Structure formats: structure tokens, C-alpha cells
Amino acid sequence: MNYAITHDITNEVEIKHKKHIRVLIISACVFLIYLIGSIIHFNLPGLAKKWNNDRASMFMLDIYAHKDHIKMNWKEPEKIDVRFEGGYREVYKQDPSWLIRDNQKKSTTVNFENGGKFVFFPDRVEMRNFPKTKETFVFKLNQQGKPYVENYVGKEELLPSWMRATENKVEVRPSLYERLQVYGSKVEVHRYELGWKYFWFDFNSPLEGKGFFEGIALMFDKNRIDPEISNFNLVIKEFWGNEIWHHDTVLFAMVETLLMAILGTLIASIVGLPLAFLAAYNVTPLSSIRFFLRRLFDMLRGIDMLIWSLIFLRAFGPGLFTGIFAIAFTDTGTLGKLMSEAIENTDKKEKEGIQSTGANKVLQHRFGIIPQIMPIFISQSLYYLESNTRAAVIIGAMGAGGIGLHFLGALMTGNDFENVAYMAILVLIAVMCIDTMSAKLRRLLIGIEDKNN
């Protein structure tokens, strides 16, 4: 008998094991088919071919470095101007230390940190002393006004891999930090250096070139730089009004984004909690009310936050209200569903204990249900506050305003990636601060609630 029972149990185990294996095989096949279909549909091999290492490198370089543009027109070779980031307003009035003009030789030398240099002459440009090559390259214009590399006409394939010569352009890129472009009308050199230059004080500021600690020291210096204003106010004014980094605009936009997230989450929490009670079967006996509210929650969270933002953008136009209501509507549906389920899963004994004292329904819910769901409600609300801070950036880019709109604007310029990085860091810091504060607030509120129990 024992042998028969053992044999039956063994057979059942084997059958279940075989079923599990079949389920795993079927799941693996479905996943493999889905993966292959995705690769074909999105043409991933084609995307890989379109990858451009040079563009990716340039993108990353613009995030953590800055560049100066040195330009010479062939028609006026004596006029060589130097501009920060190529801006029309940021033209150097005095030559930087790495640019040397020699009036006797009629030359202008641009020096680089690796020892290399580009030397401008009225009829040519020379490339000297670069680590990757011992050869001196000379760039000129032919009789048709087309650029070429001396001694390499018709032999362009012999040029180094970092140098490219075409009919209308010669481009030289020995490394990420040096670049020369020779055209029929002009010659332009890009000189890169690490760091965010003019981050504290802009190009035309009386405090230009000073760093953070120098600015702090000046704030308490009695010798005024500007007789009409104290150094303290001058430092604040020049930093706040920085015309390159736009600290005033960016930081104000960051405050708008935080307000969107905070007010939207607050409205969702205030509205979602009472609706959650009405949607819970152990609180509301009428199934029609529960059904209506649950479908309302489905609709509110089923429509994506971005879609809500587009709807409210049409209603309110660009501004905070668009972002606030988009967040509030979506999170009301989510928090309402989560809280109604939490209410339904509460222990009945606590509510029955309160009821036995003769308390009315309101007091039963207040002291029998709310203490049980409060930790979950606080945790979920604070989590969505953190999540909504990130979401508010995306909503802002869609037209609601805030830092998202400025983020998108800087990204679309194609050359302000350092500003993009600056705003991304601000968002990251904001999310980290909110996460830290929300964790402390959650522990504090839950601790107070536990003491009351």
C-alpha cells in the first residue's frame, strides 16, 4: 500500500514537473519570437549602422568641455577674431594667452595644451608639432579658390585617418580637443578645454573669470568693485543674471517644476483618499457607486499623463495649471485604486472593536481603518511625489512650462549640451533631495501615527 501511494505521488510530481518544463519552453519560444519580431520591426541592425562615433564623441565633449572659435577670412587675413563658443556677443577684446600674433611675420599662432599649434598666414595655414604626426601640413587655396593640402593633391587617400580633404572643405581632427576646418572663404579652428567656463559670471561681467570661492571672498570685501552697489549685491546680481547659463531663468523654471509635482500630488492625495473609501466594498454597500468609482479610476489612470497634459494645454494654455491638473488626474486614479484595495485588506477586528464602543461610522473608519492604511497612503503619496518630479519635466517639455521647456529648447539647438547637462543635474539633485526628505517625513508621520495608537 505504501509503495502504491509513494508511486502515485512520484507520478504526480513528474507530471507537474513536465508541465512546468512545457510552460517554460512555450514561454521561451514566445519571448524568442517577440525578440526576433522586435529586431526586425525596429530594424536594429540598420540603427547600428547609422551609429556615428564622431557625433557621439562630440555630444559627450560638449557636455563637459567648452570651446573657443578662431576664424580667419581669406579676403581679410589680418582680421582674426576669437569668440567663446562662436557667439556673436562673446568676442574676446584681448587675445587669450594661447593665441600669439606676430606682426613682423604676419602670422597668428593658436597653441594647444598637447604642444600642437595651427599657424595662420595670409596665404596659408600650417599645422605643426602635433603628437600624432611629426609632419608639418600646409593648407592653401588653389586658383579656383578651393582648399587643398599641399603635397597631397590627387593623393588624398594617403592623408592620416583624422584628416579629410574634399573639393570644398578640408577638415582636421587630431583629437577631440582640436579641430581645423578650411573652406574657400574662411578658416576656422575650434579649441576645446575641460570645464564649464563662465558658469559663475558671464563673459561681459565685471567679475568675469572669477570662480566660486573668489566670488564668496569678494562678497565680504570692503573695497567695492562698483561704487554704486555693494560687492555682496554685485556678486548675487552677476551670478543671477548670467547671460550664458541663465541661472535666474533655469532655477525659477526648476521651482515651477517642483510646484507642479507637489501641487498635483497633493490634489491627487486629498481627492483620492475619500474616493477610495467610497470605492471599497467594506465601506460602501452600494455596488453601483463602487462600480462607477472604479471605472472612474480606470479612466483617470488609463489615459496617460502626457495625453492629459495635451488636453489641459488646449484648455488652459501653457503654464502651471496644465501640469498640475495632468498630474492630479492621473494620480487620483492610481492612488484611488491602491488605497481602495488597501482599505479592503484591512483587519476587520479593529473596526469591530471601535464599533463595540458605540462609535458611529465616521469614527469607526477614522480609528478602525485609517491607522492601518496610513503608512501605505503616506508611502505611496511620497513615492508619487518623487516620480512626478521627473514626470513634470516631460510634461513641461510638452508645453506646460517649467524646466522641461528649457531642457527641450537647449537640446534642440544642437550645441548647448552643457546647458542640458546643467538642467539634468538640477533635476537629479531635486529628485534626490525629495527622496531624502520624503523618507524622513514618512518615518516621522508614521511614528506619530503609531504613538497615537
Stockholm file with secondary structure:
# STOCKHOLM 1.0

chainA/1-453         MNYAITHDITNEVEIKHKKHIRVLIISACVFLIYLIGSIIHFNLPGLAKKWNNDRASMFMLDIYAHKDHIKMNWKEPEKIDVRFEGGYREVYKQDPSWLIRDNQKKSTTVNFENGGKFVFFPDRVEMRNFPKTKETFVFKLNQQGKPYVENYVGKEELLPSWMRATENKVEVRPSLYERLQVYGSKVEVHRYELGWKYFWFDFNSPLEGKGFFEGIALMFDKNRIDPEISNFNLVIKEFWGNEIWHHDTVLFAMVETLLMAILGTLIASIVGLPLAFLAAYNVTPLSSIRFFLRRLFDMLRGIDMLIWSLIFLRAFGPGLFTGIFAIAFTDTGTLGKLMSEAIENTDKKEKEGIQSTGANKVLQHRFGIIPQIMPIFISQSLYYLESNTRAAVIIGAMGAGGIGLHFLGALMTGNDFENVAYMAILVLIAVMCIDTMSAKLRRLLIGIEDKNN
#=GR chainA/1-453 SS CHHHHHHHHHHHHHHHHHHHHHHHHHHHHHHHHHHHHHHHHTTHHHHHHHCCHHHHHHHHHHHHEEEEEEEEETTEEEEEEEEETTCSSCBCSSCCTTEEEETTTTEEEEECTTSCEEEECSSCEEEECCTTCSSCEEEEECTTSCEEETTCTTCGGGSCTTEEECSSCEEEEEETTEEEEECSSEEEEEEEEESCTTSSSCTTSTTTTCCHHHHHHHHTCSSCSSTTSCHHHHHHHHHHTCTTTCHHHHHHHHHHHHHHHHHHHHHHHHHHHHHHHHHCTTTCCCHHHHHHHHHHHHHHHHSCHHHHHHHHHHHHCSSHHHHHHHHHHHHHHHHHHHHHHHHHTSCHHHHHHHHHTTCCHHHHHHHHTHHHHHHHHHHHHHHHHHHHHHHHHHHIIIIICSHHHHHHHHHHHSSCHHHHHHHHHHHHHHHHHHHHHHHHHHHHHHHHHHHHC
#=GC SS_cons         CHHHHHHHHHHHHHHHHHHHHHHHHHHHHHHHHHHHHHHHHTTHHHHHHHCCHHHHHHHHHHHHEEEEEEEEETTEEEEEEEEETTCSSCBCSSCCTTEEEETTTTEEEEECTTSCEEEECSSCEEEECCTTCSSCEEEEECTTSCEEETTCTTCGGGSCTTEEECSSCEEEEEETTEEEEECSSEEEEEEEEESCTTSSSCTTSTTTTCCHHHHHHHHTCSSCSSTTSCHHHHHHHHHHTCTTTCHHHHHHHHHHHHHHHHHHHHHHHHHHHHHHHHHCTTTCCCHHHHHHHHHHHHHHHHSCHHHHHHHHHHHHCSSHHHHHHHHHHHHHHHHHHHHHHHHHTSCHHHHHHHHHTTCCHHHHHHHHTHHHHHHHHHHHHHHHHHHHHHHHHHHIIIIICSHHHHHHHHHHHSSCHHHHHHHHHHHHHHHHHHHHHHHHHHHHHHHHHHHHC
//
